[in-house]
C-alpha cells in the first residue's frame, strides 16, 4: 500500500516526522513538503527511512519569493 502526505508550507515538520515514521511501518509514503530554514533536521532524519519518498518544493516564503512560491504551488 502507498499513501501521499502533503504539508505544502511545512509548518509542522516535527509533527510530520513522528506521524510519517509510524505510517511508514505499514506502507510506503510519498511526503510532499517545502524547504524551510526551520526544523530541517527532521527532513534529514526522514531521508534515512527507506519507506518514505521525499518530494521537495520551494513554497515557503522564508526560502523563495511570493511569486516563486505561487508558481510552485
Buried (B, 14 or more C-beta within 10 A) or exposed (E): EEEEBEBBBBBEBEEBBEBBBEBBEEEBBEBBBBBBEEBEEBBEBBEEBEBBBBEEBBBBEEBBEEEEBEEEE
